């Protein structure tokens, strides 16, 4: 059984991880790549963090930078993946 998580339950840990790694408070709608906060190497770490934290597998069409561009988009991705679990 998958535990129901709210958007805040998802966005909070993602934002905390970003804050810890970048030393910047990132607005949920800020483009992480356009702002230069996240490189492609760091994006891979972010993917692993999201998978491990929320017990989801990000594969195939979901493995696109657009899904990791903002905290909001990552929250939407995790919500969708967990709903399909």
PLY file of the C-alpha trace (Angstrom):
ply
format ascii 1.0
element vertex 85
property float x
property float y
property float z
element edge 84
property int vertex1
property int vertex2
end_header
0.00 0.00 0.00
1.29 3.45 -0.96
1.00 6.16 1.68
-0.84 9.25 0.42
1.42 12.31 0.34
0.34 15.92 -0.06
2.15 18.31 -2.37
3.77 19.86 0.72
4.97 16.40 1.84
6.78 16.09 -1.49
7.94 19.66 -2.12
9.34 20.08 1.41
12.02 17.37 1.23
12.94 18.34 -2.34
13.35 22.00 -1.32
15.35 20.99 1.76
17.71 18.87 -0.37
18.20 21.75 -2.81
18.76 24.23 0.04
21.30 21.91 1.67
23.22 21.40 -1.57
23.02 24.89 -3.09
22.84 27.02 0.10
19.96 28.93 -1.53
16.23 28.97 -0.77
14.69 28.05 -4.10
11.15 29.20 -4.95
9.01 26.24 -6.05
8.54 27.70 -9.53
12.17 28.76 -10.16
13.81 27.13 -13.19
16.76 25.35 -11.61
18.65 24.91 -14.88
18.10 28.40 -16.31
19.19 29.92 -13.00
22.41 27.89 -13.04
21.70 26.28 -9.66
21.58 22.76 -11.09
24.02 21.24 -13.57
23.40 18.03 -15.48
25.62 16.15 -13.01
23.67 17.52 -10.03
20.45 16.64 -11.86
21.44 12.98 -11.67
21.93 13.32 -7.89
18.52 14.99 -7.70
16.91 12.09 -9.58
18.45 9.56 -7.19
17.34 11.63 -4.20
13.75 11.82 -5.47
13.66 8.08 -6.23
15.01 7.10 -2.82
13.04 9.62 -0.80
9.66 8.89 -2.38
10.13 5.22 -3.34
9.53 5.79 -7.05
11.37 4.68 -10.19
11.97 7.38 -12.77
12.48 5.74 -16.15
11.71 6.13 -19.82
9.73 9.20 -20.82
9.75 10.48 -17.23
13.54 10.78 -17.29
13.51 14.25 -18.90
15.08 17.45 -17.61
11.71 19.18 -17.92
10.40 17.00 -15.08
13.20 18.34 -12.86
13.20 21.98 -13.95
11.32 23.24 -10.86
10.30 21.94 -7.44
6.70 22.19 -8.66
7.39 19.90 -11.62
9.21 17.37 -9.46
6.26 17.41 -7.06
3.87 16.75 -9.95
6.08 13.90 -11.21
6.26 12.20 -7.81
2.50 12.62 -7.31
1.81 11.02 -10.68
4.30 8.17 -10.20
3.00 7.36 -6.72
-0.60 7.39 -7.96
0.33 4.83 -10.60
2.11 2.56 -8.07
0 1
1 2
2 3
3 4
4 5
5 6
6 7
7 8
8 9
9 10
10 11
11 12
12 13
13 14
14 15
15 16
16 17
17 18
18 19
19 20
20 21
21 22
22 23
23 24
24 25
25 26
26 27
27 28
28 29
29 30
30 31
31 32
32 33
33 34
34 35
35 36
36 37
37 38
38 39
39 40
40 41
41 42
42 43
43 44
44 45
45 46
46 47
47 48
48 49
49 50
50 51
51 52
52 53
53 54
54 55
55 56
56 57
57 58
58 59
59 60
60 61
61 62
62 63
63 64
64 65
65 66
66 67
67 68
68 69
69 70
70 71
71 72
72 73
73 74
74 75
75 76
76 77
77 78
78 79
79 80
80 81
81 82
82 83
83 84
